[in-house]
Amino acid sequence: MTTARKLDTAHALLDSVDATLNRAIPNLGRLQLERGSWPGDYGGPMFLLPMFVALAWVTKRLPPPPRVARMLIYFTSVQRPDGSIGLHAEATEGSMFTTTLSYVAMRLLGVGRDDARLVRMRAWIHANGSPLGAASWGKFTLCLLGLYDWKGIHPVLPELWLLPKDAPLHPGRLWCHCRQVYLPMAWLYGMKSTAPDAPLLRELRDELYQGTYGSITWEQHRDTVAKADDYRPSKLALKGVNTGQGLFEKLPLKPLRQKAVDECLHHIRYEDSVTNDIDIGPVNAVLNMFVHHFRGAQGAADLERGWYKFDRYYLWDGHDGLKMQGYNNSELWDTAFAVQAIEAAVDSGAVQASAAEPVLAKAYTFIRDNQILSDVPEPEKHYRHPCKGGWPFSDRAHGWPITDCTSEGFKCAVDLEGRFSPEVPVDLLRDSVRLLLSWQNEDGGWATYEKQRGGAWLEQFNPSQVFGDIMVDYSYVECTSAALQALVKAKQRFPGEFELDAAIARGAAFIRGQQRPDGSFEGSWAVCFTYGTWFAVAGLKAAGASNDDPAIRRAVAFLLSKQRPDGSWSEHGNSCRDRRWVEGEAGHVAQTSWALSTLVRGGCDVRQAMDRAAEWLCRRQESDGSWAREPLVGVFNRTCLIAYDNYRHYFPVWALGEWRALASR
């Protein structure tokens, strides 16, 4: 190719990127709410909606027919060709846990047993061993409905909450999502809470167990797990603990049991109170409501006050039907990323600041108004970390700050400081820095909500069967990178006020220690190696690593080795489950954006690779400035994919903005 032709090609790509960015910013403006945030679909896990339906049926609060119809559309849209339903909406195999609960939910919503969808689903259940092999959360939910016997599960002892706080197995040592789920489970198990018998439940017992329900020896099936649900088989340590708990359960200690369930109830009501009845997530939100229902008249006010959370926060009517989201929303997270994407487009020179200013002004308002202003009451007594100055994943009302959300919120607040009023108070920005420092783990990394409270050995007691790494709040590459970036920005904003260098150095060392031999970094909250590597390189660069740093060079080389012939990247969700790169079927906008951004930041010297990625992202843009919906790209606990619908709208803007800034130098 002649020099002149190369220049023409380069100019054409610049023009294409400029046009793409100038279509994308108005699209983001149209999607933005007046309060400044970006709402989005955060569905995908297939155990959530069935649990909600079970609660709604038991409490006689089933939704009206139009909403029921939309729920059934969702169940239908995710049913697999073999009749099953997977752990998440795009799972490559069925799950006894979610197939059974989905079957029950559809029956509770009024679908007849002879419906073709249920006939296929029931055939899969019977062919794969019946609900006796459902994962533990499935069996637990069935117990609440009287569709499984409490004798058939291992004890979930409420008495554990009475242990001394420094006891190795005290629930306060667990990851907060884990302990907030097993907290209401302990109350419900301790009370053996079960819905009253009903004709429909008797029909379901016959349908699920092929008429054998009355003859089942339940104790023999405590460890029965279908192959599809046995991702994390029970370890010898867990079997030993379960044996001990079973022996304890036989002791006549009714006064102690009452004291234990009262202690659990205190913490359940505390969680409701400090989260404005939203709760940390949908599973404990449902289970807490089950607790209040089974409390009878004493729980009526709590049930009534908290019920609105589902319609207002957790249910989402999407393109594929009415589903339940994995959080009350992801608005702070999305808003912080959207702000940084828009800033990159403006800084590149492709987008006029005046075009972005109204969008940024509203986004700044949302970020400012959703910082957490005070600590919860008596945090240590209730196993809570301080939270003043933090930012949540969703909004202030939710009340649980997270390390990376606080980091991203802080970065945006500082970047936009002085441009819009009223501003985030400076003292609250200082509180953010103190909070970030307080969260750093001994290994130098940052976990999610809290410092790591227990050793990795606790994972030997993971009772979920379908999830990995749920027991402990480990340090993660993504959280550590975000914290490093925020602390570096804090050094610039508050020069000399904080001792930050040692924390930054330890964080960078942690990230370096997570690099794999092939140069990649594993992500834990999205799919997977493209995501983890993007965060890792960003964190190391913020901490001072040069483009010639061996870790940076190896990361860049890894991504170059995975680029597809069309210029894109595509990584299948099974990468997270298998913990190795699994190639996707087609190029993915979010993953291509992460990879392109990493190449730009990492000083990639293969310009053609970056140009092909930029060209691919431009080609994929729709005429309205958006990018089409893609396979799920979020993940949690290794196995469960979840939607981040807004990723397709702002990550390509961010990557193309960075590419454009480099290309125009």
ZAMARGU-4260 file (C-alpha; in steps of 0.2 Angstrom, whole numbers, plus 5000, padded with zeros to 4 digits):
<rodrens>
0) 5000/5000/5000 | 5007/5017/4995 | 5010/5031/5008 | 4996/5041/5001 | 4984/5027/5002
5) 4989/5023/5020 | 4985/5041/5024 | 4968/5041/5015 | 4964/5025/5025 | 4969/5032/5041
10) 4959/5048/5038 | 4944/5038/5033 | 4945/5028/5049 | 4947/5044/5060 | 4931/5051/5051
15) 4922/5035/5054 | 4926/5035/5073 | 4922/5053/5074 | 4905/5050/5066 | 4902/5035/5078
20) 4906/5045/5093 | 4895/5059/5088 | 4880/5047/5086 | 4884/5038/5102 | 4883/5053/5114
25) 4865/5058/5109 | 4861/5040/5111 | 4867/5040/5129 | 4858/5056/5132 | 4842/5048/5126
30) 4844/5033/5138 | 4848/5044/5153 | 4835/5047/5166 | 4831/5064/5172 | 4839/5060/5189
35) 4855/5057/5179 | 4857/5039/5179 | 4856/5025/5166 | 4844/5011/5170 | 4847/4994/5163
40) 4842/4976/5162 | 4852/4967/5176 | 4843/4950/5174 | 4849/4933/5170 | 4850/4921/5185
45) 4836/4909/5183 | 4833/4905/5202 | 4827/4923/5206 | 4810/4925/5198 | 4804/4907/5204
50) 4809/4912/5222 | 4799/4928/5220 | 4784/4918/5213 | 4784/4906/5227 | 4784/4920/5239
55) 4770/4929/5230 | 4759/4913/5230 | 4762/4909/5248 | 4758/4927/5253 | 4743/4928/5241
60) 4751/4942/5232 | 4752/4935/5214 | 4754/4949/5201 | 4739/4953/5190 | 4736/4944/5174
65) 4746/4956/5162 | 4762/4954/5173 | 4759/4935/5174 | 4759/4934/5155 | 4775/4944/5154
70) 4783/4932/5167 | 4778/4917/5157 | 4785/4925/5141 | 4802/4926/5151 | 4801/4908/5156
75) 4797/4902/5139 | 4811/4913/5131 | 4825/4905/5142 | 4819/4886/5141 | 4832/4876/5132
80) 4828/4864/5118 | 4829/4849/5129 | 4815/4856/5140 | 4826/4862/5154 | 4831/4879/5161
85) 4849/4883/5165 | 4856/4892/5180 | 4856/4908/5170 | 4847/4913/5155 | 4861/4908/5142
90) 4867/4892/5151 | 4874/4879/5140 | 4866/4865/5150 | 4850/4863/5161 | 4850/4864/5180
95) 4839/4853/5192 | 4839/4868/5204 | 4832/4881/5192 | 4822/4869/5181 | 4812/4862/5196
100) 4809/4880/5203 | 4804/4886/5186 | 4792/4872/5184 | 4784/4875/5201 | 4783/4894/5197
105) 4774/4892/5181 | 4761/4880/5189 | 4759/4893/5203 | 4756/4906/5190 | 4742/4896/5183
110) 4749/4885/5169 | 4741/4868/5167 | 4752/4852/5169 | 4748/4847/5151 | 4755/4863/5144
115) 4768/4858/5131 | 4782/4868/5140 | 4779/4860/5156 | 4777/4842/5148 | 4795/4845/5141
120) 4801/4852/5157 | 4794/4838/5168 | 4802/4825/5156 | 4819/4833/5159 | 4816/4833/5177
125) 4812/4814/5178 | 4825/4809/5166 | 4838/4818/5177 | 4833/4811/5194 | 4819/4822/5201
130) 4820/4837/5213 | 4829/4825/5225 | 4845/4830/5216 | 4841/4849/5216 | 4855/4860/5223
135) 4853/4865/5241 | 4845/4882/5238 | 4832/4873/5227 | 4828/4860/5240 | 4827/4874/5253
140) 4814/4884/5243 | 4804/4868/5240 | 4803/4865/5259 | 4795/4882/5261 | 4781/4876/5249
145) 4779/4859/5257 | 4786/4851/5241 | 4801/4844/5250 | 4803/4838/5268 | 4815/4847/5280
150) 4822/4830/5285 | 4830/4830/5267 | 4841/4844/5269 | 4856/4847/5281 | 4853/4859/5295
155) 4855/4877/5293 | 4857/4880/5312 | 4852/4897/5319 | 4862/4893/5334 | 4878/4898/5324
160) 4873/4916/5326 | 4876/4914/5345 | 4894/4908/5344 | 4907/4920/5350 | 4911/4933/5337
165) 4929/4927/5335 | 4924/4909/5333 | 4931/4902/5316 | 4914/4897/5310 | 4904/4912/5316
170) 4893/4918/5301 | 4900/4936/5303 | 4916/4930/5295 | 4907/4926/5279 | 4905/4936/5263
175) 4891/4948/5266 | 4880/4941/5252 | 4883/4924/5259 | 4879/4928/5277 | 4863/4939/5272
180) 4856/4924/5263 | 4860/4911/5276 | 4853/4922/5290 | 4835/4921/5285 | 4838/4903/5280
185) 4843/4899/5298 | 4827/4907/5304 | 4816/4898/5292 | 4825/4881/5295 | 4825/4884/5314
190) 4806/4887/5313 | 4803/4873/5300 | 4792/4886/5291 | 4781/4878/5278 | 4766/4884/5268
195) 4749/4876/5272 | 4744/4861/5262 | 4734/4865/5246 | 4727/4855/5231 | 4739/4863/5219
200) 4754/4858/5231 | 4748/4840/5231 | 4747/4840/5212 | 4764/4846/5211 | 4771/4833/5223
205) 4764/4820/5211 | 4770/4828/5196 | 4788/4831/5202 | 4791/4814/5210 | 4780/4803/5199
210) 4768/4798/5213 | 4782/4793/5225 | 4782/4808/5237 | 4774/4799/5252 | 4787/4784/5251
215) 4803/4794/5250 | 4816/4792/5264 | 4821/4810/5265 | 4836/4808/5276 | 4845/4797/5262
220) 4844/4812/5250 | 4853/4826/5260 | 4868/4823/5249 | 4859/4818/5233 | 4865/4831/5219
225) 4861/4830/5201 | 4876/4830/5190 | 4870/4846/5182 | 4870/4855/5199 | 4886/4848/5206
230) 4899/4862/5201 | 4906/4863/5219 | 4905/4845/5226 | 4904/4844/5245 | 4921/4842/5253
235) 4925/4831/5267 | 4926/4845/5279 | 4908/4850/5275 | 4902/4832/5277 | 4909/4832/5294
240) 4901/4848/5299 | 4885/4843/5292 | 4886/4827/5302 | 4889/4837/5318 | 4875/4849/5315
245) 4863/4834/5312 | 4868/4827/5329 | 4866/4844/5337 | 4849/4846/5329 | 4843/4830/5338
250) 4846/4838/5355 | 4831/4844/5365 | 4837/4863/5367 | 4821/4872/5363 | 4826/4888/5374
255) 4842/4889/5365 | 4833/4887/5348 | 4821/4901/5352 | 4836/4913/5358 | 4844/4909/5341
260) 4830/4913/5330 | 4827/4929/5340 | 4845/4934/5337 | 4843/4930/5318 | 4827/4940/5317
265) 4835/4955/5325 | 4848/4955/5312 | 4835/4952/5298 | 4825/4967/5304 | 4842/4977/5305
270) 4846/4973/5287 | 4829/4978/5282 | 4830/4995/5292 | 4847/5000/5286 | 4843/4996/5267
275) 4826/5005/5267 | 4819/4988/5265 | 4828/4985/5249 | 4841/4972/5257 | 4858/4968/5250
280) 4851/4958/5235 | 4835/4949/5229 | 4838/4932/5237 | 4839/4938/5255 | 4825/4951/5250
285) 4814/4936/5246 | 4819/4926/5261 | 4817/4940/5273 | 4799/4942/5267 | 4796/4924/5269
290) 4802/4926/5287 | 4790/4941/5290 | 4776/4931/5282 | 4779/4916/5293 | 4780/4927/5309
295) 4761/4930/5306 | 4753/4945/5314 | 4769/4950/5322 | 4778/4951/5304 | 4763/4959/5295
300) 4769/4977/5296 | 4787/4972/5290 | 4780/4962/5276 | 4768/4976/5270 | 4782/4989/5271
305) 4794/4978/5262 | 4784/4971/5248 | 4784/4987/5237 | 4803/4983/5235 | 4799/4970/5222
310) 4789/4980/5210 | 4799/4996/5212 | 4816/4989/5212 | 4819/4971/5208 | 4806/4966/5194
315) 4811/4972/5176 | 4800/4971/5161 | 4813/4968/5147 | 4814/4963/5129 | 4812/4945/5133
320) 4798/4947/5147 | 4796/4951/5165 | 4811/4945/5176 | 4819/4948/5192 | 4835/4957/5193
325) 4851/4953/5203 | 4851/4969/5212 | 4839/4984/5215 | 4848/4992/5200 | 4866/4995/5194
330) 4864/5014/5191 | 4879/5021/5200 | 4890/5008/5192 | 4883/5012/5175 | 4883/5031/5178
335) 4902/5031/5183 | 4907/5021/5168 | 4896/5032/5156 | 4904/5048/5163 | 4922/5042/5160
340) 4917/5036/5142 | 4909/5052/5138 | 4925/5062/5145 | 4936/5051/5134 | 4926/5055/5119
345) 4927/5074/5123 | 4945/5073/5127 | 4949/5065/5111 | 4943/5080/5101 | 4930/5070/5092
350) 4915/5077/5102 | 4912/5095/5107 | 4911/5098/5125 | 4895/5108/5123 | 4886/5092/5116
355) 4891/5082/5132 | 4889/5095/5145 | 4870/5092/5148 | 4873/5074/5150 | 4888/5075/5162
360) 4879/5088/5172 | 4864/5076/5176 | 4876/5062/5179 | 4886/5072/5191 | 4870/5076/5201
365) 4866/5058/5202 | 4884/5053/5208 | 4883/5068/5221 | 4866/5063/5227 | 4870/5044/5230
370) 4886/5045/5240 | 4883/5037/5257 | 4883/5051/5270 | 4884/5042/5287 | 4888/5025/5295
375) 4875/5013/5299 | 4870/5012/5318 | 4882/5000/5328 | 4891/4993/5313 | 4902/4981/5323
380) 4888/4974/5333 | 4879/4970/5316 | 4895/4964/5307 | 4895/4979/5296 | 4910/4989/5290
385) 4910/5008/5291 | 4902/5016/5275 | 4902/5035/5276 | 4909/5042/5260 | 4907/5026/5250
390) 4896/5024/5234 | 4885/5009/5232 | 4882/4998/5216 | 4865/5005/5214 | 4859/5020/5225
395) 4861/5028/5242 | 4844/5020/5248 | 4852/5003/5246 | 4865/5008/5258 | 4879/4995/5255
400) 4895/5003/5248 | 4907/4993/5238 | 4926/4996/5235 | 4926/4997/5216 | 4909/5008/5216
405) 4917/5019/5228 | 4932/5021/5218 | 4923/5024/5202 | 4912/5037/5210 | 4926/5046/5218
410) 4936/5047/5201 | 4920/5054/5193 | 4917/5066/5207 | 4935/5073/5207 | 4935/5074/5188
415) 4919/5084/5187 | 4923/5094/5202 | 4921/5113/5199 | 4911/5111/5183 | 4894/5109/5191
420) 4885/5114/5207 | 4882/5110/5220 | 4897/5100/5222 | 4901/5084/5232 | 4908/5091/5249
425) 4926/5091/5250 | 4925/5082/5267 | 4915/5068/5260 | 4929/5066/5246 | 4941/5064/5261
430) 4929/5051/5269 | 4930/5041/5253 | 4949/5040/5253 | 4949/5035/5272 | 4936/5022/5268
435) 4946/5015/5253 | 4961/5014/5264 | 4952/5005/5278 | 4946/4992/5265 | 4963/4986/5260
440) 4967/4968/5264 | 4983/4961/5271 | 4987/4953/5254 | 4987/4971/5247 | 4971/4969/5237
445) 4953/4975/5239 | 4938/4964/5241 | 4920/4969/5237 | 4910/4976/5252 | 4922/4973/5267
450) 4939/4967/5271 | 4942/4948/5270 | 4936/4941/5287 | 4940/4923/5285 | 4953/4912/5277
455) 4951/4903/5260 | 4949/4887/5270 | 4931/4892/5273 | 4927/4888/5255 | 4928/4870/5261
460) 4911/4873/5269 | 4903/4880/5253 | 4885/4872/5254 | 4878/4879/5238 | 4884/4866/5225
465) 4881/4877/5210 | 4892/4892/5215 | 4910/4894/5217 | 4919/4905/5230 | 4904/4912/5240
470) 4911/4910/5258 | 4924/4923/5259 | 4926/4941/5252 | 4942/4938/5243 | 4953/4951/5235
475) 4950/4954/5217 | 4959/4961/5202 | 4945/4972/5197 | 4942/4979/5214 | 4960/4982/5217
480) 4963/4991/5201 | 4948/5003/5204 | 4955/5007/5221 | 4972/5010/5215 | 4966/5022/5201
485) 4956/5031/5214 | 4970/5032/5227 | 4982/5039/5213 | 4968/5052/5209 | 4967/5056/5228
490) 4986/5059/5228 | 4983/5073/5215 | 4967/5080/5224 | 4974/5080/5241 | 4993/5081/5240
495) 5002/5077/5256 | 4986/5074/5266 | 4986/5055/5266 | 4999/5042/5266 | 4995/5033/5250
500) 5011/5027/5242 | 5013/5011/5253 | 4995/5006/5249 | 4997/5009/5231 | 5013/4999/5230
505) 5005/4984/5239 | 4990/4985/5228 | 5000/4985/5212 | 5010/4970/5219 | 4994/4960/5222
510) 4989/4963/5204 | 5006/4957/5198 | 5004/4942/5208 | 4988/4937/5199 | 4995/4937/5181
515) 4994/4920/5173 | 5008/4912/5164 | 5000/4917/5147 | 5000/4935/5152 | 4981/4936/5156
520) 4972/4941/5172 | 4956/4932/5177 | 4941/4943/5179 | 4928/4938/5193 | 4914/4950/5189
525) 4912/4949/5170 | 4918/4938/5156 | 4932/4935/5159 | 4950/4937/5154 | 4947/4952/5143
530) 4939/4960/5158 | 4952/4956/5171 | 4966/4960/5159 | 4958/4977/5155 | 4957/4981/5174
535) 4974/4975/5178 | 4983/4985/5165 | 4973/5000/5170 | 4978/4998/5188 | 4996/4995/5185
540) 4997/5010/5173 | 4989/5021/5186 | 5002/5014/5199 | 5016/5020/5188 | 5020/5005/5177
545) 5028/5009/5160 | 5023/5002/5143 | 5039/4992/5144 | 5035/4984/5160 | 5035/4965/5157
550) 5018/4963/5165 | 5011/4976/5153 | 5020/4968/5138 | 5014/4951/5142 | 4996/4957/5144
555) 4996/4965/5128 | 5003/4950/5119 | 4990/4939/5127 | 4976/4950/5120 | 4984/4951/5103
560) 4984/4932/5102 | 4965/4931/5105 | 4960/4944/5092 | 4949/4937/5079 | 4952/4939/5060
565) 4938/4953/5059 | 4947/4963/5072 | 4935/4959/5087 | 4937/4949/5103 | 4924/4936/5109
570) 4925/4926/5125 | 4911/4914/5130 | 4903/4914/5147 | 4910/4897/5150 | 4927/4905/5152
575) 4922/4909/5170 | 4915/4892/5174 | 4930/4883/5167 | 4943/4896/5172 | 4951/4895/5155
580) 4949/4905/5138 | 4933/4898/5129 | 4931/4907/5112 | 4914/4914/5109 | 4904/4912/5093
585) 4904/4930/5087 | 4913/4946/5090 | 4907/4955/5106 | 4906/4974/5108 | 4910/4975/5126
590) 4924/4963/5126 | 4932/4971/5110 | 4931/4988/5119 | 4940/4981/5134 | 4953/4974/5123
595) 4955/4989/5112 | 4956/5000/5128 | 4970/4989/5135 | 4980/4989/5120 | 4979/5008/5119
600) 4984/5010/5137 | 4997/4997/5137 | 5006/5005/5122 | 5003/4992/5110 | 5015/4993/5095
605) 5004/4984/5083 | 4994/4998/5076 | 4985/4988/5063 | 4977/4977/5077 | 4970/4992/5086
610) 4964/5000/5070 | 4955/4984/5065 | 4946/4984/5082 | 4941/5002/5080 | 4934/4999/5063
615) 4925/4984/5069 | 4916/4994/5083 | 4911/5007/5071 | 4904/4994/5059 | 4893/4987/5073
620) 4885/5003/5078 | 4866/5005/5074 | 4860/5020/5065 | 4853/5027/5081 | 4870/5028/5089
625) 4867/5012/5100 | 4875/4995/5098 | 4864/4979/5097 | 4860/4968/5112 | 4873/4954/5114
630) 4876/4938/5125 | 4877/4941/5144 | 4894/4947/5149 | 4893/4949/5168 | 4896/4935/5180
635) 4896/4931/5199 | 4903/4916/5209 | 4911/4908/5193 | 4895/4900/5186 | 4880/4913/5185
640) 4880/4925/5170 | 4870/4941/5172 | 4866/4956/5161 | 4874/4973/5160 | 4864/4980/5146
645) 4872/4997/5147 | 4889/4990/5143 | 4885/4990/5125 | 4881/5008/5125 | 4896/5016/5134
650) 4911/5004/5133 | 4913/5006/5114 | 4912/5025/5117 | 4926/5024/5130 | 4938/5013/5119
655) 4935/5023/5103 | 4938/5039/5112 | 4955/5032/5119 | 4959/5026/5102 | 4955/5042/5094
660) 4966/5052/5106 | 4981/5041/5102 | 4977/5041/5083 | 4977/5060/5082 | 4993/5063/5090
</rodrens>
